[in-house]
Amino acid sequence: MVFITGASAGIGAAAVSVFAAAGYDVVLTARRKDRLEKVAEAARASVPAATLLPLVCDVNSDASVSDTFVAVRERFGRLDVLVNNAGYGVYGSVERTPLQVFRDNMETNFFGVIRCTQAALPLLRNASGRGRWRAAIVMVSSVIGRRTIPGMSAYCASKYALEALSETLRVELYDERISVSVVNPGVTQTEFVAAAKGERPANFLSPKNGMSSEAVARVILKAVNRPRRNRYLTFAGKAAVAGQWLAPGIVDSVLLQSWRKAAEKKK
């Protein structure tokens, strides 16, 4: 059984169908009940035998997360996979992004993950396991959780924090055979750009040429079956991470030129 947060759209919605097709019972969660039910209906149309349980869950709320996992425990008694996908983007420089915006973005993208993970662990420990691993946690991060870019300061910080949390969990849970993998998409064809808060820099890549949400969802499933520390999904993303490791100063220079061009366009 898999528990997916942020399942009402984008990568999360695609993951519902991908996991259902792979034979998993799916608990799909988000704040929008109507959207969840539409996603569940679409998944049932393609996988009629799938067990799908849409539940309203606000990852920003202790009570909501607790109640949701109580319902999962009563219905299934265990959890095989937790997909921490819920999150949203924020545009803006460090100077121009209000402190409350940083707090709000971190609340969802980071503390929401902690809430769900802490609530899920007792159920993950009840899983029977597939192969050498008992259960799996998959974090949906971003390439800019490994190499930040100017103009998305709050979002980048939240994803860097998620990477750090994953590093800690990976070691803490290893002996219990609960794997922790991070999937790092690049630009993806989802509602992320339209839903992100703030003004999007004009020089950012268009999502029209990004990966499909279904392609990312298939990588999430792969991370369950073959756990890996990080999975970088685009050539540009892999190049950025490699550049950050080998020559971070050069990456800084490239980003600085882009930042200057964006500033010139505003004049």
C-alpha positions as CSV (number, residue, x, y, z in Angstrom):
1,M,0.0,0.0,0.0
2,V,1.3,3.5,-0.9
3,F,0.4,6.8,0.7
4,I,0.9,9.8,-1.7
5,T,0.7,13.4,-0.6
6,G,-0.1,16.2,-3.0
7,A,-2.0,13.8,-5.2
8,S,-4.6,16.1,-6.6
9,A,-2.5,17.3,-9.5
10,G,0.8,17.0,-11.3
11,I,3.3,14.4,-10.3
12,G,1.2,13.2,-7.3
13,A,-1.8,12.6,-9.5
14,A,0.3,10.7,-12.1
15,A,1.9,8.6,-9.3
16,V,-1.6,7.4,-8.3
17,S,-2.2,5.8,-11.7
18,V,1.4,4.5,-11.9
19,F,1.3,2.8,-8.5
20,A,-2.2,1.4,-9.1
21,A,-1.1,-0.1,-12.4
22,A,1.8,-1.7,-10.5
23,G,-0.6,-3.5,-8.1
24,Y,-0.5,-1.2,-5.1
25,D,-3.5,-0.1,-3.0
26,V,-3.3,3.7,-3.1
27,V,-4.2,6.3,-0.5
28,L,-4.2,9.6,-2.3
29,T,-4.2,12.7,-0.2
30,A,-4.4,16.5,-0.7
31,R,-6.5,19.4,0.5
32,R,-8.9,19.5,-2.5
33,K,-11.5,16.7,-2.2
34,D,-13.1,17.3,-5.6
35,R,-9.7,17.1,-7.3
36,L,-8.8,13.9,-5.4
37,E,-12.0,12.2,-6.4
38,K,-11.4,13.1,-10.1
39,V,-7.9,11.7,-9.9
40,A,-9.3,8.5,-8.3
41,E,-11.9,8.1,-11.0
42,A,-9.3,8.5,-13.7
43,A,-7.1,5.8,-12.1
44,R,-10.1,3.4,-11.7
45,A,-10.9,3.9,-15.4
46,S,-7.4,2.6,-16.4
47,V,-7.0,0.1,-13.5
48,P,-10.5,-1.1,-12.6
49,A,-9.3,-3.6,-10.0
50,A,-7.3,-0.9,-8.1
51,T,-8.1,-0.1,-4.5
52,L,-8.1,3.7,-4.2
53,L,-8.8,5.7,-1.1
54,P,-8.9,9.5,-1.5
55,L,-8.5,11.3,1.8
56,V,-8.4,15.0,2.5
57,C,-5.2,15.8,4.3
58,D,-3.5,19.1,5.0
59,V,0.2,18.5,5.6
60,N,0.4,21.8,7.4
61,S,-1.9,20.6,10.1
62,D,-0.9,18.2,12.9
63,A,-4.5,17.2,13.5
64,S,-5.2,16.6,9.8
65,V,-2.1,14.4,9.3
66,S,-2.8,12.4,12.5
67,D,-6.4,11.8,11.6
68,T,-5.5,10.7,8.1
69,F,-3.0,8.1,9.3
70,V,-5.4,6.8,11.9
71,A,-7.8,6.1,9.1
72,V,-5.1,4.4,7.1
73,R,-4.1,2.2,10.1
74,E,-7.8,1.2,10.7
75,R,-8.3,0.4,7.0
76,F,-4.9,-1.3,6.1
77,G,-2.9,-1.8,9.3
78,R,0.4,-1.2,7.4
79,L,2.1,1.0,4.9
80,D,4.6,-0.2,2.2
81,V,5.5,3.2,0.6
82,L,5.3,6.8,1.6
83,V,5.6,9.3,-1.2
84,N,6.3,12.8,0.2
85,N,5.2,14.9,-2.8
86,A,3.1,17.8,-1.5
87,G,4.7,21.2,-2.0
88,Y,4.6,24.4,-3.9
89,G,7.0,26.9,-5.4
90,V,7.8,30.5,-4.6
91,Y,9.6,33.1,-6.8
92,G,11.6,35.9,-5.3
93,S,15.1,37.0,-4.2
94,V,16.2,36.7,-0.6
95,E,15.9,40.5,-0.2
96,R,12.5,40.8,-1.7
97,T,10.8,37.7,-0.2
98,P,9.0,38.4,3.0
99,L,10.0,36.4,6.0
100,Q,6.5,35.0,6.4
101,V,6.7,33.6,2.8
102,F,9.8,31.7,3.8
103,R,8.0,30.4,6.8
104,D,4.9,29.3,4.9
105,N,6.9,27.6,2.1
106,M,9.0,25.7,4.7
107,E,5.9,24.8,6.6
108,T,4.5,22.8,3.6
109,N,7.6,21.7,1.8
110,F,9.7,20.7,4.8
111,F,7.7,20.5,8.1
112,G,4.8,18.8,6.2
113,V,7.2,16.1,5.2
114,I,8.3,15.6,8.8
115,R,4.7,15.4,10.0
116,C,3.8,12.7,7.4
117,T,7.0,10.8,7.9
118,Q,6.7,10.7,11.7
119,A,3.1,9.6,11.4
120,A,3.9,7.0,8.8
121,L,6.9,5.2,10.4
122,P,4.9,3.0,12.8
123,L,2.9,1.7,9.8
124,L,6.0,1.4,7.6
125,R,7.4,-0.9,10.3
126,N,4.4,-3.2,9.9
127,A,5.1,-3.8,6.2
128,S,6.1,-7.3,5.2
129,G,8.7,-6.1,2.7
130,R,9.8,-6.7,-0.9
131,G,13.2,-8.2,-1.4
132,R,15.8,-6.8,1.0
133,W,13.8,-3.8,2.0
134,R,10.8,-3.8,4.3
135,A,9.3,-0.5,3.2
136,A,10.2,2.7,1.3
137,I,10.1,6.5,1.7
138,V,10.4,8.6,-1.5
139,M,11.0,12.3,-1.3
140,V,10.0,14.4,-4.3
141,S,12.6,17.2,-4.2
142,S,14.1,19.1,-7.2
143,V,17.4,19.6,-9.0
144,I,17.5,23.0,-7.3
145,G,17.5,21.2,-4.0
146,R,21.1,20.3,-4.9
147,R,22.1,23.4,-6.8
148,T,20.2,26.6,-6.0
149,I,19.3,29.3,-8.5
150,P,18.7,33.0,-7.9
151,G,15.1,34.1,-7.9
152,M,13.7,31.1,-6.0
153,S,15.3,31.6,-2.6
154,A,12.5,30.3,-0.4
155,Y,11.8,27.2,-2.5
156,C,15.4,26.3,-2.9
157,A,16.0,26.5,0.9
158,S,13.0,24.3,1.6
159,K,14.3,21.6,-0.9
160,Y,17.8,21.8,0.5
161,A,16.3,21.2,4.0
162,L,14.5,18.2,2.5
163,E,17.8,16.8,1.2
164,A,19.4,17.1,4.7
165,L,16.4,15.4,6.3
166,S,16.7,12.5,3.8
167,E,20.4,12.1,4.5
168,T,19.6,11.7,8.2
169,L,16.6,9.4,7.8
170,R,18.5,7.1,5.4
171,V,21.0,6.2,8.1
172,E,18.6,6.1,11.0
173,L,16.2,3.7,9.2
174,Y,18.8,1.5,7.4
175,D,18.8,-1.3,10.0
176,E,15.1,-1.4,10.0
177,R,15.2,-1.9,6.2
178,I,13.2,1.2,5.4
179,S,14.8,2.8,2.3
180,V,14.9,6.5,1.8
181,S,15.3,7.8,-1.8
182,V,15.1,11.3,-3.2
183,V,13.8,12.0,-6.7
184,N,15.1,15.3,-8.2
185,P,13.0,16.4,-11.2
186,G,14.0,19.3,-13.4
187,V,11.4,21.4,-15.2
188,T,8.2,19.4,-15.4
189,Q,4.9,19.8,-17.3
190,T,2.7,20.4,-14.3
191,E,0.7,23.2,-12.6
192,F,3.7,24.1,-10.5
193,V,4.7,27.2,-12.5
194,A,1.1,28.6,-12.6
195,A,0.5,27.8,-8.9
196,A,3.8,29.2,-7.7
197,K,3.7,32.4,-5.7
198,G,5.5,35.6,-6.7
199,E,6.7,36.8,-10.0
200,R,8.4,34.3,-12.2
201,P,11.7,35.5,-13.7
202,A,11.4,35.9,-17.5
203,N,14.6,34.0,-18.1
204,F,13.4,30.8,-16.5
205,L,12.9,27.7,-18.7
206,S,9.4,27.1,-20.0
207,P,7.6,24.0,-18.6
208,K,6.4,23.2,-22.1
209,N,9.7,21.5,-22.8
210,G,9.9,19.8,-19.5
211,M,9.4,16.2,-18.5
212,S,5.9,14.8,-18.2
213,S,4.5,14.2,-14.8
214,E,4.0,10.5,-15.8
215,A,7.7,10.1,-16.5
216,V,8.6,11.5,-13.1
217,A,6.0,9.2,-11.4
218,R,7.6,6.1,-13.1
219,V,10.9,7.1,-11.6
220,I,9.3,7.4,-8.2
221,L,8.1,3.8,-8.6
222,K,11.6,2.8,-9.7
223,A,13.0,4.4,-6.6
224,V,10.8,2.1,-4.5
225,N,11.9,-1.1,-6.3
226,R,15.5,0.0,-6.6
227,P,16.3,2.5,-3.9
228,R,18.9,5.1,-4.6
229,R,20.2,8.1,-2.8
230,N,19.2,10.5,-5.5
231,R,17.7,10.2,-9.0
232,Y,18.4,13.2,-11.2
233,L,16.0,13.2,-14.1
234,T,17.2,15.6,-16.8
235,F,20.4,16.1,-18.6
236,A,20.5,19.8,-17.5
237,G,19.8,18.7,-13.9
238,K,22.6,16.1,-14.0
239,A,25.0,18.7,-15.5
240,A,24.1,21.3,-12.8
241,V,24.7,18.8,-10.0
242,A,28.0,17.6,-11.5
243,G,29.1,21.2,-12.1
244,Q,28.3,22.0,-8.5
245,W,30.5,19.2,-7.3
246,L,33.4,19.7,-9.7
247,A,33.4,23.5,-10.3
248,P,30.9,25.4,-8.3
249,G,32.5,28.7,-9.1
250,I,31.8,28.1,-12.8
251,V,28.2,27.3,-12.1
252,D,28.0,30.5,-10.1
253,S,29.3,32.5,-13.1
254,V,26.8,31.0,-15.5
255,L,23.9,31.8,-13.1
256,L,25.3,35.3,-12.5
257,Q,25.1,36.0,-16.2
258,S,21.5,34.8,-16.4
259,W,20.6,36.8,-13.3
260,R,22.1,40.0,-14.8
261,K,20.2,39.5,-18.1
262,A,17.0,39.1,-16.1
263,A,17.7,42.3,-14.3
264,E,18.3,44.1,-17.5
265,K,15.0,43.0,-18.9
266,K,13.2,44.6,-16.0
267,K,14.7,48.0,-16.7
